[in-house]
Amino acid sequence: MDTETIYALSSGGGRAGVAVVRLSGVRAGAVLADLTGKSLPMPRKAVLRRLHDPASGLLLDQALVLYFPAPNSFTGEDVVELHLHGGRAVVDGVLETLSSQPGCRLAEAGEFSRRAFEAGKLDLTEIEGLADLINADTEMQRVQALRQLDGSLRRLYEDWRGRLMRHLAHLEADIDFPDEDLPDGVAGAVRPDIAALKRDVDTHLRDGRRGEAMRDGYRIVILGAPNAGKSTLLNALARSDVAIVSDEAGTTRDVLDVPLDLSGYPVRLVDTAGLRTAGGKVEAEGIRRAVARAEEADLRLLLVRADAWPHVPDDVARWSGPNSLLVVSQVDRIPVFHVEHESLPANIKPETAGPLPVSAIGEGGLDVLLETVGNTVSTAMALRDAPALTRARHREALIDVTEHLARFDINAGIDPVLAAEDVRQAARALGRITGRVGVEDMLDLVFADFCIGK
């Protein structure tokens, strides 16, 4: 355990009604007693105290204070919270006083959470859920973060890891204790169970990246030829003049990324350069970036001007497909405009949704477009019973798991030592996600299941 007591402002900076300063460590209680000149309050009970600088006796503030003795605290250490008046001078005075206390120092970024992890209060997935909760901007981000903070991912991954460790214990016992009364062909016996677990992991991986999209934002990329109305549509959907609009073709040279809250779901709406043969190096770079965003998009809005309909440029049509919505823009410029929904242009893939006519200037059709996009987003990112995979590092570790389990299936009938190593590495990959990568717990399973050394 770290012998230093750390402190930091845990609430936001700037003026506020209340500011919370938190201390954690072996001297937290002693520091509180020195600041108040009184004995420690009852655990987890808020009391009103005057805070003084122990050296000068200067009154710092009248505050609510709480004391959480170890191990029943967020970090597992003694923790103190000072609920101060939120003026900058008050907070600065308290922090300066704490800096002069023996054994105390300002906390580093994330250090309270790190101590909670090291004390076994939270695993890595729960720590990440806490970070996501702090950074949540939309309702559904909050719901997902709370589920992860509550341990939904930890329970899933630890269940898988526990199953693998149990199988590994049997495999190791079969190798290390051949004279014991153990069943023959342990690798073959556990093969169906490990195959079933691999299928569960594969299903978890094939989630359409919905958990990651919930954290980072569902990516909607607007594509079209120059002057198709992409920036105008972006401004209309964002309800703000975030993009420069001009009749001059090629005005947009770079990618513009705007975050939106769409019925509680986080969305990143992306405006791109017009797709055509580039007329210069700058435009070529803009088009390259547009193509890169199109490739990573969750949904593509393909814009075609009403006065060009039903012709769709091939540079735009190449992005049609199941994750694309065809939008006919600038219909206000055509006195009478009609879209035939029964047929799509020949170069548009039949899986493409639409076409939807819109006028960003007069807002005609925008409500239908928003409803269509909203339904697509909610269907793709709807919370389900199974917890969502939320981070790239989880995905990378789970891919390692499936690769090791695939090799186990090959080695099970060839080399029991290699087969056991594959299971061990798969378990370690799962342990990397939660932060549990130890090997000692495997010994408990060996003794419990086989009573070796009786």
Buried (B, 14 or more C-beta within 10 A) or exposed (E): EBEBBBBBBBBEEEEBEEBBBBBBBBBBBBBBBBBBEEEBBEEEEBBEBEBBBBEEEEEBBEBBBBBBBBEEBBBBBBBBBBBBBBBEEBBEBBBEBBEEBEEBBEBEEEBBBBBBBBBEBBBBBBBBBBBBBEEBEBEBBBBBBBBBBEBBBBEBBBEBBBBBBBBBBBBBBBBEBEEEEBEEEBBEBBBEEBBEBBEBBBEBBEBEBBBBBBBBBBBBBBBBBBBBBBBBBBBBBBEEEBBEBEEEBBBBBEBBBBEBBBBBBBBBBBBBBBBBEBEEEEBBBBBEBBBEBBEEBBBBBBBBBBEBBBEBBEBBBBBBBEBBBBBBBBBBEBEEBEBEEEEBBEEBEEEBBBBBBBBBBEEBBBEEBBEBBBEBBBEBBEBEEEBBBBBEEBBEBBBBBBBBBBBBBEBBEEEBEBBBBBBBBBBBBBBBBBBBEEEEBBEEBBEEEBEBEE
